[in-house]
Amino acid sequence: MKSQVLVGVVVLGLRVVLTGPVAAQEPARADTSRVVPFSPDRGPEATTRPDSGGFKITPLLAPAYNPEMQFLIAGGVLLSWKAGRNPVRLQRSTLSSTISISSTGAVNVSNSLTSFWVGDRLRVTADLAFKNMPDNYWGVGYQDGLEPDKGDSTTAYQRQWIKFGARVVWGVAKHWFIGGTFDLNHTIATDVNTAMAADPYYVRYGPDNKNGGLGLAAQYDSRDVATNAWRGMYAGLTATFYDRRLGATDQYQVFLLDYRQYHPLGRDGRTLAWQLKARVVAHEAPWPELSMLGTGYDLRAYVEGRFRERSAVSGVAEYRHMFLRKDGRLSRHGFVAWLGAGTLGRDLSHLTGLLPAAGIGYRLQLQPRGNVRCDFGLGNGSFGIYFNFTEAF
C-alpha cells in the first residue's frame, strides 16, 4: 500500500505540474506523426516530423522519491537542439539539469549532456554532478550488502561527492566511433559510524578520496535516437586509467562493457529493449569507486552503494509502450515494464550472489523523443522509486 501511494503521488505531481508547460510550447507535437509499421530501411528522420532544429526548453517541478534520499522535491530543465546543415537528419542534442532537495536534508545537483556535431561525426557526452547527503555504507561484497540493517550505528555517514566526466568520440566508419574519456571525482565522508570506521576496506582508503583518470572508448551505435531508441544496437567498451599524476589518490583501471539492443514490436512506440553491462576494476580501487549494483540506471530496486565490489554484472530486459490517440497518432503517455538481475565479485571468475529486480514505470514525452520517467522497482526485500529525464538505458 505504501508503494502504491508513493507512485500515485509522483505520477499526480508530474501530470499536474507538467501539463501546463508542455501544452504552452507544444514540444511533443514534433513527434506525433501517424504511426506506421516498422521498416528496417527507415532512419531517425522517418519517425520524426521535420523541424527547424531550434532550441526547445521544458521546465519541470515535481515530488519524487528514491531509496537513498527518500521524499524529495525535484526541479529541472530539459533543453534540446540540433546543430548542422541538415537538421532533419541529425539527432537532437539534449542537456538535462536537475536539483533535488530531500526530506533527509540531502541536496543533489545533476547535469547531463548528450550532443551531436559535424553531421553526427562528432559526439560529446558529459556529466557534472554534486551530492551532499546522509548516506550508508554496508561494506564490500555481496554478503556485506545483505547485513546489517541500515542504522545510525551500523551504516550511516555523511557523504559529499562531486564528479565531472566527459567522453568525446569521432565517427570512423558507418556506426563506428572511437575516442577518449576523462573522469574527475572527489568523495569526502564525515560523521562516520563506529562499524564503518572499523571496516578494513574503509580503513585502508580513508574518508577523503580523489580520483582522476583518462581513457579510451570504442563504440558501435546503430540506434535511431540515442536518448530514447526504438530500434538499433549499441555496444561500447571503455577503459579508464586512474593515476596519481592526474590527481588520483590511488592507481587503478576501470573497464566498462555496455551492450544494448532495441527491437520494434509491430509499430513505432512499442519496443523490446535489453542491456547487458559489466564493470570491472583492475587492482584495488578506493571504496567509493568500486562497481555498484542497484542504481537508477540498471536494476532500479536497491539502495545505491549497498552492493559494491570490484566487478559487477547486470542484465535487464524492458518492454516500452507509448499509447495511441484515437486518430492513430502517438500519445505523449506510455509505460514500461522490466525484469533484471545482477551479481558481483572480486573478478568475473568469482561472482557470488544474485540480485533479482522487476518493475514498472510511467513515461511522459516532454519533447520529441524526450521523456521524463517515474520508475518503481522491487528487489530482494527492497524497493525503489526513481524520477529522471531520459530512459534508463
N, C-alpha and C positions, 0 to 999 in steps of 0.2 A: 504493500500500500504506500509506504513511504517513497519508493522508487517511482510509482505512478504519479504521485503528487509532484515530485521534482520534475519529471518530464513534462507534466501539464503546465507547470509554472513557466518553464523555459519556453515551450512552444507558444504559449499565450503571449508571453513577453515579446517574442520575435514577431508574431503576427501583428500585435498592436503597434509596436514601435516602428517596424519596417514598412508597413503598408503605405504610410504617408510619403516618406522619402522616395520609395521606389515608384509609386504611381506618379509623383510630381515630375520626375525626369524621364519616365518611361524607359529605363535602361534595359528591360528584359525583352522588349519587342523587336530588338535587332536579331533575336534568335528564335523566332516563333514562326518560321516558315512551315508550310503544310508538310506533315510527316509523310515520308515515302519509304519503301522497303530499302534495306541495306544493299549497297553495291560496292564491291571492293575497288572499283575504279575511281571512286569519288575521293577528293581530297578534303582538307578542312573547310575550304570555301563553299563546298556543296551543301553543308548543313547550316550555314550562317548567311543570313541576308547581307549583301554588301553594305558596308558603312564607310564613313569618311576616315576612320581610323583616329578620330579625335579623342580627347580625354573624356572619360566618364568617371564620375566620382559618386560614391554612395556611402553615406554615414550610417551608423547603427549604434543603438544603445539597448542593452537587454540584460535581464538577470541570467545567471548561469550557475553551474556547479561542476566541480571536479574533485577527485579524491584527495588531491594534495592541498587545495586551498579552500575547499568546501563551498559555501554560498558566496557568490561574488556578483558585482556589477561590472559588466564588460562594455566598453565603448570603443569604437574604432571607425576606420575609413578604408574602403576598398577603392583603389584608383587603378584604372586600366587605360591603355592607349596602344596605338600601332605606329611604328616608325619605319618608313620605307617608301619607295616609289610605287609599289603595288600593294597598298594596304589591304585589299580584298583577300589576297592570298596569304598574307602574313598573320601569324597568331597574335593575339592581344597580349601585350606585356601587362603584368599586374604588380602592384605594390599594396600590401595589406599592412595596416598599422593598428594595433590594439593596445589598450591599457586596462588592467583589471585591478580592482580593489576588493578584498575578500573580508568575510566575517572574522577570519583569524588574524587580520591585520596585515596580510600579505599584499605586496604590490608586484605586479608583473607587467612589463612593457615588452612588446614584441613587434618587430618589423621584418617583413619577408618580401624579397624582390625576386621575380622571375621575368626576365626580359629577353627580347629577340631583336637583333640588329643586323644590318647589312643583308637584307633579304633572307634572314634566318640562318646566315652562315655563322654569325657570332651570337653566342648565348651567354648571358651573365646572370647568375643567381647569387643572392647574398642574404644573410640573416644578421640582425643586430637585436640582442635581447638582454634584458636585465630582470633579475628577481631578488626580492628581499622578503623572506618568508619564513615562518616556522616550518621546519621540515623534520623528516625522520630518517634514521639510519639503522638498518637491521643487521648489517654485516655483509660478508661476501660469500656467495654461493647459494644454491637452491635451498639447502637445509636451514641456513641462517634466515632466509626470507620467510620461511614458514612460521618461525617463532623467534623472539617472544611477541606477545601482543604489543600494539602501539601504546606508548605511555610516556609520561614525563621522565620517569626514572630508567626507562629501558631503551627508547629510540629517539626521543625528541632532542632537537638542537635548532639553532637559528642559522639560516643559510643566506649568504649574499653571493650572487653569481652574475657575471657579465660575460657576454660572448659576442664576438664578431667573426663571421665566416663568409667566405666568398669562393665561387667557382666560376672559371672562365673557360669556355670550350669553343673550338673552331671546327666547322664542318669540313672534312677532308674527302668525303665521298657521300653518296646518297645515304642518308640516315646515320652516317658515322661521324662522331665528334671526338676530338682529343683536346686536352688542355691541362690546366693546373688548378690547385686548390690552396687556400690559405685558411688557417684557423688560429684564433687567439682567444683564450678564455681564462677566467680567474675566479676561483671559489674560495670564500672565507667562511669558516664555521666558528660560531660563538655559542655561548650558553650550552656547552656540550654536557650531556648527562654522564653519570659515572660508568655505565655499561659501555657507552661508546668510547669514553676516554681510555678504557682498558682494552678495547678491541685491538688485536695485534696489527691488523691492516691499517687502521686509523693511526695508531701509534707510529708506525713506520713512516707515514707520509705527512702527518700533522694536519693542523687546521687551515693552513694557507697554501694553496696550490695554484701556480701559474703555468699555463701550457701554451706553447706556440709551435705551429707546425706548417710545413709546406708539403705539397703532394702532387701526384699525377692522377688524371682522370681520363677514362675511356668510356664512350657511350655508344650504344646503338639505339636509335629512337625513331620509331615509325608511327608514333601516336598522332591522331588528328589534332588534338588540343592537349598540350602538356598538363595544364592545371585541372582538366576535367575530361579525360579521354573517354571516347565511346568505342574506339577501335584502335588496333595497333599494338606495338610491343615496345617495352623499354628494358634495356639491360645495361647496367652500369657497374664499373669496377673502379674504386678509388683507393689509393694508397697514400696515406699521410704520415710524414716522418716528423716527430716532435724532437726538438733538440735544444740544449741549453743555450746555444748561440742565437736561437730565435726567441729567447725569453722563457723557455720551459724550465720548470723545476727539475724534471727528470727526462731521460731519453727513452723513447719507446716508439712503436709504429702501430698504426691502426689501418686495417684493411676492411673495406665495406663492399659487399656484393649485393646488388639490388636488381631483382628480376620481376617484371610486371607484364601481365598480358590482359588485353581488353577485347572482349568478343561481343559484337552486337547480337541481340536476340530478336530478329524479325523486323524491327523498326528502330529509328533513331530514338534515343531516350531510354532504351532498355538494354542494359549492359551487364554481362558477367565479367567481373574483374578479379584477378588474383595476383598475389605478391608473395615471393619468397625472398627473405632477406637474412644475411649473415654478417655479423660484425665481429671481427677477430682482432684482439690486441696481442701484439708480439712483445715479449719481455714484460716487465712489471710496470704497470701504469698507476698513477695515484687513484685513490678510491673514488673521487668524483668523475673520473674519466673511463671507468670500466663500462662494459656493454650492459645495457639495461633492457628489460622487457616490461611491457605494460603501459607504454606511453600512449598519448592521444593520436599517434600516427601508426600504430600497429594493432595490438590486441585490444586496446581501449577498455580494459576491465580491471586493471590493477594499479595500485599506487606507484607512481613513477619513483624508482630508486629502491623499491622493496626487494626486487630480484636483480642482482648485479653480479657479474663475473667477467673474466677476460673475454670469453666467447659467448655469443648468444645467437640463436637461430629461431626465426619465426615464419609462419605461413598463414595467410589469410585469404579466404575466398569470399567475395561480396557481390550480391545482386543489387543493381542500381536501377531505379524505375522513376521516370518522370511521367506524370499523368497527362492525359489528353483532354483538351476542351471539346465542347460539343461540335465545333466547326472543324475538328481534326487537327488543330494546331497544338503544339506542346504547351502545357500549363507551366506556370512558374513553380509549382509544388511537386514534390516527389518524396520517395523514401528509399532506404537501403536496408539490407539485412546481411549479416556476415557470420561466418564461423572461422575460428582460427585456433592456433596453438603455438606454443613456444617452448624452448628448452635452452639450458645454459650449462657451461662448464669451463674448466681451465683452458681447454683446447677442443677442437672439433672431434677428437677421438675419445674424449671423456665427458660427453654431455650427460647430464643427470636431471631427472625430474621432468614432468610435463605440465605445462600451464595451459589449460583449455580456456577458450573465450567464445562468446556468442553475443550478438547484439542487434539492435535496430536503430534507425536514425531517420530524422526528418530533414528534407532539403528545401531550401527556398532560393530560387535564382534571383540574384540581385542585378547581374549584368550578363551579357551574352556569354554563356558557358562559365559563369562565375557564381558559385553557390556559397551560401552560408550553411553550416551544418550543425545539428544538435544530435549527438550520438549517445545512446545508453547501452553499456556493455556489462555482461555478467561473466565472472570468472569463478575460480575455486574459492568460495567463501568471500568474494569481493565483488564490488560493482563500481562503475564509473559513469559519469555524465560529462560530456565534453561539448564545448561550443567553440567554433572556429570558422575562419574563411577557408575555402577550397577543400577539396577532398582529402581523405587521409593518405591516399597514395594514388 
